Amino acid sequence: MFFKTLFIGGLVCLVTSVFVKKAEYANAISSFGVVDLIGLIIFFIGLGFVFSVISQAGFFAYLFINRFGLGLFRSFWPTVQLLLIAFVVFDLVYFPYKGTDGEIPLYLLILMSAAILIFGIIIARIKANQTHPRAFVPALFLMVVMTAIEWVPGLRSGIDYSWLMITTLLACNTYQLLILHHLNRDDGQDSKRTQKEPNPSKA
């Protein structure tokens, strides 16, 4: 899972960089700078690896937070998560707008926040359909709240790197979320198979 997520992070960041940093690619291609082009590719793949590691750290933190929240808030935990989601969606508009003194148009920030929320809802519905309806809120919490927390360094690094980071984080978090129950299922089947097999030492 670690290396697959790493690969996804590098690939998505590289593909995104072609659109976000197209001027740099165009300069390298027009001047026939093969070394420069290879350097760009290696740089953005490596950057994607870094973003992937941040995503995986956030994902494991999410697993701990989810367990902690269940133990602390019990049946109120889904409601708490929904409130945190609403708070983060608002913050994704308010703080960047205030931090840039209005340089970024408000409607763009609203569209960005809405896009992350809608994408999170779609992935959370897929997760709930594949597992259990109760998985919807925790999945949405990961896709919105945890992704926003992981994205904080990118928000401070300029628009281009913000785009590079958010696409990579969303891709990596989506993969980890949707693959987790398959890994748990495989582990459970292996455990049952091991219990059924006779112990050679007792034969």
SULCORFEN-V39586 format. One record per helix or strand of 3 or more residues. SS is the DSSP state (helix for helix, strand for strand). FROM is the first residue (numbers start at 1). LEN is the number of residues. Records with the same first field share a line. If there is no record, write none. Layout:
# SULCORFEN-V39586
SS = FROM-LEN + FROM-LEN
This chain:
# SULCORFEN-V39586
helix = 2-19 + 22-9 + 34-66 + 106-25 + 135-21 + 159-38 + 200-3
